Amino acid sequence: MVKFERYPHVNDIINHYISSLERSDIKDIIKDGIKDKDQAEIFSRFIWDMVEAINEDEENNVIVMGSSDNTEMLPDISYEVTKLMKSKGFYSVWESVSKDEMK
């Protein structure tokens, strides 16, 4: 199971976007944990899709978790996902996907 402890609101925002982006595959990864490199990449790409959705929601004044601007959570998301990927041995996957997504 993937559960973020230092910034528990990261769990809430991820669960919101699992639902709004209709990503049952990510729900399964959260429930069962990241088990291999492929799942690490899928999860990493979802995080970047979620960041894009957070920015779009902010631009469109969509209220998510009581706020129209959740961009202040981005550093917390980055911290938690980086820590997770390092602990699971998939930091290189997260780093590679992040470099790819920032192009």
C-alpha positions in Angstrom: 0.0 0.0 0.0 1.2 3.5 -0.9 0.5 5.9 1.9 2.2 9.2 2.4 2.9 10.2 6.0 4.7 13.5 6.2 2.1 15.3 4.0 -1.1 13.3 4.3 -3.0 15.7 2.1 -1.0 14.3 -0.8 -3.0 11.1 -0.3 -6.2 13.1 -0.6 -5.2 15.0 -3.7 -4.0 11.8 -5.4 -7.3 10.1 -4.6 -9.2 13.0 -6.0 -7.4 12.9 -9.3 -7.5 9.0 -9.5 -11.2 9.5 -9.6 -11.5 12.6 -11.8 -9.0 11.2 -14.3 -10.6 7.8 -14.1 -7.4 5.9 -13.3 -8.4 2.6 -11.7 -5.0 1.3 -12.6 -3.5 3.9 -10.2 -6.0 3.0 -7.5 -4.8 -0.6 -7.8 -1.1 0.5 -7.5 -1.9 2.6 -4.4 -3.7 -0.4 -2.9 -1.1 -3.0 -3.7 2.1 -0.9 -3.8 4.6 -0.4 -6.5 6.0 -3.8 -7.4 8.1 -3.3 -10.5 9.7 -0.8 -12.9 6.6 -0.7 -15.2 4.3 0.2 -12.3 6.8 2.8 -11.2 6.7 4.4 -14.6 2.9 4.3 -14.8 2.6 5.9 -11.4 5.2 8.5 -12.2 3.4 9.5 -15.4 0.2 9.7 -13.5 1.7 12.1 -11.1 2.7 14.3 -14.0 -0.8 14.0 -15.5 -2.1 15.0 -12.1 0.1 18.0 -11.9 -1.2 19.1 -15.3 -4.8 18.6 -14.1 -4.0 20.6 -10.9 -2.8 23.5 -13.1 -5.8 23.3 -15.4 -8.2 23.2 -12.5 -6.5 26.3 -11.1 -6.7 28.1 -14.4 -10.4 27.2 -14.8 -11.3 28.1 -11.1 -12.4 24.5 -10.4 -12.7 23.9 -6.6 -10.8 20.8 -5.5 -10.6 20.0 -1.8 -12.0 23.3 -0.9 -9.6 25.4 -3.0 -9.4 26.7 -6.6 -5.6 26.7 -6.4 -3.8 23.6 -5.2 -0.5 24.4 -6.8 0.9 25.1 -3.3 0.8 21.3 -2.9 3.2 20.6 -5.7 6.4 20.7 -3.5 4.7 18.3 -1.0 3.8 16.0 -3.9 7.3 16.1 -5.2 8.8 15.4 -1.7 6.5 12.4 -1.1 6.9 10.8 -4.5 10.6 11.2 -4.5 10.9 9.7 -1.0 8.6 6.8 -2.1 10.5 6.1 -5.3 13.9 6.1 -3.4 12.5 3.7 -0.8 11.2 1.3 -3.4 14.4 1.5 -5.5 12.7 3.2 -8.5 14.1 6.7 -8.1 15.8 6.5 -11.5 12.4 5.8 -13.1 10.9 8.8 -11.4 13.9 11.0 -12.4 13.7 9.8 -16.0 10.0 10.3 -16.3 10.3 13.8 -14.7 13.0 14.8 -17.1 10.9 13.5 -20.0 7.8 15.4 -18.8 9.6 18.7 -18.3 10.8 18.9 -21.9 
